[in-house]
Amino acid sequence: MVILIKAAQLLLSLSILVILHEFGHFLFAKLFRCRVEKFYLFFDPWFSLFKMQKGETEYGIGWLPLGGYVKISGMIDESMDKEQMKLPAQPWEFRAKPTWQRLLIMIGGVLFNLILALVLYALILFTWGEEYLPNQNAKYGIVVSETGREIGLQNGDKIISVDGKVVESFTKIIPTIVLDDAHTIEVQRDSQRLTLEIKKEVIPKLLTDRNILSLRVPFSCKITAFSKQSPARDAGFELGDEILSVDSMKFRFYDEFIDKLALSKDMEIHVEYKHKGVISSRKVRIGASGLIGIQRAYDLEGVFEYKTIKYSFLESIPAGISKGYRAIGDYLKQFKLLFSPQTKAYESLGGFIAIGNIFPDAWDWESFWNLTAFLSIILAVMNILPIPALDGGHVLFLLYEIITRRKPSDKFLEYAQIAGMVLLFSLLLFANGNDILKLFR
């Protein structure tokens, strides 16, 4: 069921993004009186799932969900319609239009994706506001993974600043370290203030370790579900039982409980617990994983003081534009990491499985629209790259035409389109291949 929910969210989000992107091309093409032969959601090699003719345009849905397209007369595009290009140019064709009109037609898709992201961010802020945990309200400090310990962090540390700058939101700490190429992090440890150096060799681990830094929370352990392999269930525990101690050891924080279990691998422990108000104890045999095999419910908002900013409709517009601008900047920084061999960010490059996994397990409209807005920015940035077969490749050749007053030959554009398509499909195979490899790791 979780997979279906994630897949449905991904499919709906991509459909919205593709339709709006292609509508941008379609609108400018119609505005400049170009003939649009096809408008398709998803690609339709060999056959389509649905199609209808309205006027001069065929509207349809393809079966291959790798994007979409509008086929504009007199343009070398994905259709590779070379026969049409051999005929004399007609007034309604793309190639017959002034350069500035062709340029606007090509950037129309990217423009609409950017507008969509800004509109969505504004509406999200107006509808739900903006909620976050101020870093100063992480009153119990942090819990760190092995990667965090390599930096020098310890459980219970409180983050003061990154490169001397205070980070307002707790969840922005790691993105700030990675995207801003931070060199130091200042922490409060008991009564001391320490400055820790962030070494370059740790950065690749920061990109892949999702548990490097999390909130430290008080100990509370009421069982809400069992894992597939569960020593606790095998020992006779039931849903609703509340664990109180292990081997007579009481815990102040939940990470102390996890550490105790990790030290008890392949050992038998005595667990004190409360069952329907009655305190009892059981023996549990911990396996090599060092886990007890349970899940618990925990309400962070009941423990930490979150901050919520509400916006009026008029306030949400500039706030949405500002949020979109920051999102574009952050994505460009992430994109830059892909070309840095030192960070090995290319190893994290993912395809449809990775994109689908960013959606929540349960349908949540706030998360859905936030993710759709960010994916719209990604689509805009990726499409404007100066790669043949992308909008940015067409824009590059049009700018060359404007500067030199010479149009590249149709044969050159044809070869460039083929080369771009080969490159894009190679990247697609690489990204989705990464996804598949991660499933077996």
Secondary structure, DSSP 8 states (H G I E B T S, - for coil): -HHHHHHHHHHHHHHHHHHHHHHHHHHHHHHTT--EEEEEEEEEEEEEEEEEEETTEEEEEEEEEEEEEEEETT--STT--HHHHHS---TTSGGGS-HHHHHHHHHHHHHHHHHHHHHHHHHHHHHH-EEE-BGGG-TT-EEE-HHHHHHT--TT-EEEEETTB--SBGGGHHHHHHHTT--EEEEEETTEEEEEE--GGGHHHHHH-TTSEEE--B---BEEEE-SS-HHHHTT--TT-EEEEETTB--SBHHHHHHHHHTTTT-EEEEEEEETTEEEEEEEE--TT----EEE---GGGTS--EEE---HHHHHHHHHHHHHHHHHHHHHHHHHTT-TTTTGGGG---HHHHHHTS-SS--HHHHHHHHHHHHHHHHHHHTSS-TTSHHHHHHHHHHHHHHS----HHHHHHHHHHHHHHHHHHHHHHHHHHHHHHH-
